[in-house]
């Protein structure tokens, strides 16, 4: 059973600890902030208890939690690791410095993976002695509930490292996809960015309210997209499949965006959207709503598993 090191004990790091521990792996958690790793143990246990209540955890919560220990130094955390999942700030200088330390401290066989959402593996691994074992394993928040992970290797990452990472992530219950060549934002965030760009434009031009736009997703597209991707969706929405859909609707879809320009989200628009959201969710209720989100995602995941999807 591989030994896992999780570097960074914030929300994503805590969730990764849950992912690996519930699959039976010993996990060592480290954070540079004094006391942060130890403080993470309570929310990790809470997350496991929530999974147990949702029927998504076979073992007792405390049994799984006992597989997670903390380390006082980076060297202690990764010194005997087989796989390292890094979760430090999205700042290239920080990420590069952390990976230099990981490359020095981790065994030569260990995979060095980053949870980064914005940086290419080639940006923070170039120049490292062990650059060929570095890659991105970008999760979706929260990764202990949403299984997708984007594996994005650098041009020099060894195929064996990519294969080991994909096999491990599949084995621990995640759903890894391979990004075949590096691209800014990977794929999931680019898809999300395209939808958000149009959402901000429609609200900004007064076409629809923030609340009703969200309804279009959660009560419309989101229902289909919770178990089908966009290509399967259109394949099933035309009598003869994708080619038929393209013939029927391609020109109309293309025409929708002729002449459309997308301005940056200016301060006035952000303030307007912020105001509408705060009217729907006050700051003091945010933490409760985040737990509500996670529990709803757990219920959906449990249903999908029951249905074999």
C-alpha positions, 0 to 999 in steps of 0.5 A: 500500500503506497505511502502518501504525503499531502503538503498543504493542510487547507481545504483541498489538502484535507480533502485529499487526505480523506481520499487516500485514507479512506482507500486504506493508505497511510497519509502524512499531512504537512503544512508550513503554518505552525499548528495548521496540520494538527488543526486539520485533523478535526475537519478531516474527521468531520468530513469522514463522518459526513461521508459515513452518514451518506453511505459513502464510507465503508469503515468507521470514521475514526478508523479511517481518520487514524490513518492520517498523521501529521509531520513537523517538517517537510522532510519528515512528511515526504521522506518515505513517500511513494506519492506526494500531493502538493497543495500550496498557493497558486503563486509560481515562485512559491510553487517552484520553491516547494517543488525544489524542496520536494525533489530534494526530500522525496525518494527518487521513485516518488511521484510529485503531483500538484493540485494547481488550478492555474499553473502548468507542470512545465512552469514549476518543474523545469530545471529540477533534477527529478523533473520527469516525475512531476505533473499536475493532478488537478482535483475539483473542490471538494475532491473527497466528494467530486471524483474528477482529477485532471492529470496534466504532465509536462512534456518531459514527464515520464509515461510511467509516472503518468500511468502510475498516477492514473492507476493510483487515483483510479484505485482510490476512487477518483475519476482521472482524465489525461490532458494530452498536451499542456494548456492554461487552465487545463480543461475543466476550468476552461469549460467553466470559464466559457460558461461563466463568461457568458453568464456574466455577460447575460447578467451584465446586459440585464437579460436575466437575474443572478438567481434565475441564471443559476436556476437555468443551470441547476434546474436545466443543464445541470440535471443532464450534466450531472450524469452526461457530458456535453457530447453525449447530451447532443448525441442523444438530443438528435435522432441520428446522433452528433452529426445530425445535431451539428447539421440541425443546430450548428449554424444557429449555435454559431450565429448566437455569438457572432459579434459578441465581445466579452469585457472583463468583469468590471467593479460595478458588475461584480458589485451588482452580482455580489449584492444579489448573491448576498441578498440570497446568502448572508455571510454568517450562513456561508459555512452552513451552506458549504456543508449543505453543498457537500452533503447534497453532492454526497447524496448525488454521488451515492445515488450515482453509485447505486445506479451504476454511473 
